[in-house]
Amino acid sequence: MGACLPETVVTNGDLAEKLGVSPEWIEQRTGIRERRHVSGAARQGAAWPSRPAVGR
């Protein structure tokens, strides 16, 4: 099975600053504390984690 865990972490604090709300406000409504984003280069190769699963 393949997997990919992007290194770039975006916390509720990061988003809250931009949105003018508190980190707690985001968590209460979404249940999410942090999310991860892939860079442009990694996004282009996003299929690589699935290759072992499909035998390629």
KOLLO-532683 format. One record per residue (C-alpha): x, y, z. Coordinates in nm, 4 decimals. Last residue first. Example, Ala and Ser with C-alpha at 12.3 -4.5 7.8 and 13.67 -1.06 7.14 Angstrom:
// residues 2
> x;y;z
> 1.3670;-0.1060;0.7140;
> 1.2300;-0.4500;0.7800;
// end
This chain:
// residues 56
> x;y;z
> 0.3079;-0.0650;-1.1364;
> 0.1402;-0.3188;-0.9097;
> -0.1791;-0.1314;-0.8301;
> -0.0990;-0.0780;-0.4623;
> 0.2688;-0.0096;-0.5291;
> 0.1683;0.2680;-0.7767;
> -0.0704;0.4454;-0.5419;
> 0.1928;0.6562;-0.3645;
> 0.3325;0.7757;-0.7021;
> 0.0076;0.9320;-0.8268;
> 0.0760;1.2656;-0.6581;
> 0.3677;1.3395;-0.8875;
> 0.2368;1.6713;-1.0160;
> 0.1219;1.7625;-0.6659;
> 0.4743;1.7130;-0.5330;
> 0.6099;1.9801;-0.7669;
> 0.3286;2.2247;-0.6850;
> 0.3703;2.1807;-0.3112;
> 0.1437;1.9550;-0.1104;
> -0.0774;2.0848;0.1660;
> -0.1455;1.9366;0.5067;
> -0.4351;2.0111;0.7398;
> -0.4593;2.1061;1.1012;
> -0.7065;2.1022;1.3874;
> -1.0160;1.9764;1.2011;
> -1.3505;1.9105;1.3704;
> -1.5061;2.1485;1.1174;
> -1.7294;2.3846;1.3155;
> -1.5719;2.3580;1.6585;
> -1.2238;2.3416;1.5081;
> -1.2682;2.6622;1.3080;
> -1.4066;2.8586;1.6034;
> -1.1277;2.7223;1.8252;
> -0.8646;2.8641;1.5897;
> -1.0282;3.2060;1.6372;
> -1.1762;3.4148;1.3552;
> -1.0422;3.6942;1.1352;
> -1.0085;3.4799;0.8237;
> -0.6354;3.5267;0.7622;
> -0.5346;3.4867;1.1264;
> -0.7787;3.2006;1.1715;
> -0.6184;3.0128;0.8834;
> -0.2710;3.0055;1.0349;
> -0.4098;2.9383;1.3827;
> -0.6190;2.6533;1.2415;
> -0.2914;2.4971;1.1377;
> -0.1456;2.4542;0.7914;
> 0.1224;2.1837;0.7818;
> 0.3564;2.1540;0.4831;
> 0.5341;1.8160;0.5016;
> 0.2904;1.6212;0.2868;
> 0.2084;1.2703;0.4113;
> 0.2002;1.0264;0.1204;
> 0.0999;0.6634;0.1277;
> 0.1287;0.3494;-0.0799;
> 0.0000;0.0000;0.0000;
// end
